[in-house]
Amino acid sequence: MPDSDKMRLTGMSLSDSDESQSLVGHQTPESMQSVDILAHNDARPGSGISSLPPEIIAEIFTHFLLIDGPAYPPISGIFSPQLLCEVCSLWRQIALSTPWLWEVIQLEIRPDESPTSAKKKLGALNLWLSRSGTRPLTIWLHYIHPHGQLEPRLFKVLSDFLRAIVHHCHRWEYMEIILPFQILYDIQGDMPLLKRLVFGPSELPDQDEIEEMPSQAELFSAAPQLTHVVLSESFVPSMIRLPWSQLTTLEGLCLYDHECAEILRHTCNLVHFTAALVCDFDPHLTEEITLIHLVDLILSVKSSWEGNDIAHLLHSLRVPALRILDLPEPFVSGGDPRGTIEELISRSGCDLWEIRIREASMAETVYRHTFPSIATLTIETRHIPL
């Protein structure tokens, strides 16, 4: 804990205590019962945890919420730091003067979100952003998208939420943003701390919407430390361009193989790549893609459609630094990936250490005979329902 923050623990003003109390309505009966128990057992002055020095209490809060708690503390509930503000004035004072308790934020917006609920959530978001001070931020912001058009009311609501966090983009460190694609274009600004990003539209735009977009949007270009990106299932590379060349780790939750190839042509520094593919053989896949730093390559298919064949993409790759290859047997070269793997090794001149084959029907001895020099062979057999 920084010394300057420790010094503030006993002297902070409770100027936002009224706002804090306004959020009590978010608490569940179970969490409020927990508040009553904590207040009765530990929050009496001079007894239990409250008898400890404030900086020790702050460390206990931190351990409970940020280490033992969920990865993203909820805005309300037993793992929310808001709960600490409702036990007693001492705990509230310590919680409000401990900015790192508020630096991790999780918000989920649903299509049936009432205006009152949305207003409370937006108020809570702004309160947490304020309480986090100058700390680097980790934010999880999702819109749960149903089928159908986005209502104008929700469009404004979601824009307000995004605008609130973009105002603090200079403090973003780890971000997960899944929102309607129309709103994502508002993400602009300097992001000097951003390192990891989970990102993309919450829904797949239709063809008319894609054609109406004036040009490909270039986002996160002012994020020099961004090296790890996870693309949402509805990410469309033709609509959004990310700083591909600086990435070292990339995960695609659903990409057409031609989209995957187009992205890989720009990821010259990629070290780790994982993707779930939909294969629709494209002639452009025959163009060679060289990834001189790629160490591990993990590919799967998004659906079990028989036409899926990862071999088309593999045939275009040259990966001289590859050490780990992970593939699903049924979707490589008609269910026998050995020839494709041999060609990849030969073309790349790589010193492969490990091959992992999923959903295998061939025995490990078959693969061991083909690849005697591979140190580690992991063969996961296909599960056949009885």
CORPE-V21510 format. One record per pair of residues at least 24 apart in sequence whose C-alpha atoms are under 6 Angstrom apart, sorted by the first residue. I is the first residue (numbers start at 0). GAP is how many residues later the second one is. If there is no record, write none. Layout:
BEGIN
i=I gap=GAP
i=I gap=GAP
END
This chain:
BEGIN
i=5 gap=49
i=8 gap=85
i=8 gap=88
i=25 gap=50
i=26 gap=49
i=26 gap=50
i=30 gap=46
i=30 gap=47
i=34 gap=52
i=38 gap=48
i=71 gap=34
i=73 gap=32
i=98 gap=32
i=98 gap=33
i=98 gap=34
i=101 gap=26
i=101 gap=30
i=102 gap=29
i=102 gap=34
i=103 gap=34
i=103 gap=35
i=104 gap=34
i=105 gap=33
i=105 gap=34
i=106 gap=34
i=107 gap=33
i=107 gap=34
i=107 gap=35
i=108 gap=34
i=109 gap=33
i=109 gap=34
i=135 gap=35
i=135 gap=36
i=135 gap=37
i=136 gap=34
i=136 gap=35
i=136 gap=36
i=137 gap=35
i=137 gap=36
i=137 gap=37
i=138 gap=36
i=139 gap=36
i=140 gap=36
i=141 gap=36
i=142 gap=36
i=177 gap=24
i=189 gap=32
i=190 gap=31
i=190 gap=32
i=191 gap=31
i=193 gap=29
i=193 gap=31
i=193 gap=32
i=194 gap=30
i=194 gap=31
i=194 gap=32
i=195 gap=30
i=195 gap=32
i=195 gap=33
i=196 gap=32
i=197 gap=31
i=197 gap=32
i=198 gap=32
i=198 gap=33
i=199 gap=31
i=199 gap=32
i=199 gap=35
i=200 gap=33
i=200 gap=34
i=202 gap=31
i=203 gap=30
i=215 gap=24
i=216 gap=24
i=248 gap=24
i=250 gap=24
i=264 gap=24
i=268 gap=24
i=269 gap=24
i=270 gap=24
i=271 gap=24
i=272 gap=24
i=273 gap=24
i=273 gap=25
i=274 gap=24
i=275 gap=24
i=275 gap=25
i=275 gap=26
i=276 gap=24
i=276 gap=25
i=277 gap=24
i=278 gap=29
i=284 gap=31
i=285 gap=30
i=286 gap=29
i=287 gap=28
i=287 gap=29
i=288 gap=27
i=288 gap=28
i=289 gap=28
i=290 gap=28
i=291 gap=27
i=291 gap=28
i=292 gap=28
i=293 gap=27
i=293 gap=28
i=294 gap=26
i=294 gap=27
i=294 gap=28
i=295 gap=26
i=295 gap=27
i=295 gap=28
i=295 gap=29
i=296 gap=28
i=297 gap=28
i=298 gap=28
i=299 gap=28
i=317 gap=30
i=318 gap=29
i=319 gap=28
i=319 gap=29
i=319 gap=30
i=320 gap=29
i=321 gap=28
i=322 gap=29
i=322 gap=30
i=323 gap=30
i=323 gap=31
i=324 gap=30
i=325 gap=29
i=325 gap=30
i=325 gap=31
i=326 gap=30
i=327 gap=29
i=327 gap=30
i=327 gap=31
i=328 gap=29
i=328 gap=30
i=328 gap=31
END
